[in-house]
Amino acid sequence: MTASTAAAAPTGRLTTMERFKSDPTYQAFWLLRIAFTVAPILFGADKFADLLTNWDKYLAPWVNSIVPGTAHQAMYAVGVIEIAAGLSVLVKPRFGAYLVAAWLAGIIVNLLSLHSYYDVALRDFGLLLAALTLARLAKAFPGTDLIGRK
């Protein structure tokens, strides 16, 4: 079965596992969904542990001046938002992927305004494009949400 015929095959004829084995677009959807569930949750959790890095250094001074509390406290809020974004991709990928993309856009603006970390901003732009791709793929696979579609 070719990629085009696998993608065009009616879902009623294939089990989920058969579809996963044969449909490259379905595989791509799940790879991105897993990545955008796990990564935000892990990065969000690390805002509380600071194992990967000192996250406070990535907060632009102008952002720090408009959020209440210290930069470190702001990173706690960022962690909560990132965990929520990851969970939203798990539960409702059509919504969650756009939420992650918007969050990444905000991170990119923050990093560019620091006039440093351009490499991280570029990486996050690639992730933003991947999140938008996930959102589009999620629309193509109805019934893959953990909660019902409306």
N, C-alpha and C positions, 0 to 999 in steps of 0.2 A: 504494500500500500504506500503510495507516495504521500508526501506532506500535503499536497493540495487535496487529494482524495480523502485523507484522514480528517482534514479540517472540514470537509464538506459532508462527511458521513453523518447521518442522523444520529443524535445522541441516544435515541431510544433503542438502537440496535447494539450499542456497545456498553459494556459495563464501565464503571468509573476506572477500574484498573486497566481494562483493555484500551480505553481512551487515553489514559496516562501513558501507556506503553507505545501507542501508535501515533498520537497527535502532537506534533512539535509545538503547536501554538498553545495547547493545553499544558504541556510541560513547561513552556516559558511562563505562562500565567502562574503556575504553582511555584516555580523557582523564584520569581519576583515576589510573590505573595509571602513565601517563607522568609526571604531576605528582608522585606520591609515590615515583617512582624518581629523578627528576632533582633535585627540591628537597632531599631529605635528603643526597644525594651532594654537591651544590654547597655546602650549608650546612656539612656535615661537613668538606669540603675547606677551606672558608674558616676553620675553627677553627685551621688550620695557617698560614694566610696573613694573617688579620685585615684583609682588604681591605674587607669590608662594615662592620665595627664592631670594637670591642674587646670580645670575647665575655666576658672575665673579669668585667666589671661585672654580668653577668646571673646570676652564681652567688651564691646566698644564703649568708651567713656560716655558718649552721648546716650547710649541705651541705659547704662548704669545710672545716669543722672535722672532718667525719667521713670525708672522702676523703683518701687519702695524697697528699703533695706539695702543691704550690702550686695556686692557682686556674688559673693558666695551664697547668700540667701536666694538671689535671683536664679542661680544655677540649680537650686533645689526645685524651684518652680519649673524651670526648663526640663528637669528630669521627669517631673510628674507629667508634663505635657508630652514629652517624647514617649513615655510608657503608654499613655492614653492613645497616642497616635499609632503605636505599634499594635495595640489591642484592637483599635478600630479597623486596621488592615486585616487582622485575623477574622474579626466578626463580620465586617461589612466592607469588603475591599473596594467596591465602587466609590464609596465615600472616603474611606480611610486613605486610599492612594492619593486623592486630591488634597486631603489634610496634610499628609507627609510632604507632598510637593510644595504646598504653600509654606509649610514650616521651613523647608530647605531654602526656599526663596528668601525668607526672612534671615536665615543664617548667612546666606550669600551676601545680602545687603550689609549685615553687621560686619562680616569679615572684610569686605571691600572698603568699608568706611574706616577700618583700622589701618589701612594702607600697609598691610602685611598679611601673611597667610593666604596669599593669592593661590598657592598650590591647593590649599584646602578648599578655597572657594571654587576653583575649577573642578575639583573632585565632586563637590556638592552639586555643581551644575549638572554633571553627568548623572548623579543620583536623582536629581530633580527630573531629568528626562526619562530615566528608568521608572520613576514613580508615575509619571504621566502615561508611560507605556502600560504599566500595570493597570491604571484606571481604565484605559481603553480596552485592554484584554478582559478586565472584569465585566465590562458591559457585554462582551461577546459570549460569556459563560454564565448565563442565568442559572440560578439554583445552586451556586457554589458558595453562597453566603451561609454563615452559621445561624443567621436569623432570616426570617422570610423577607422576600422582596416586596416593596410597595410601590 
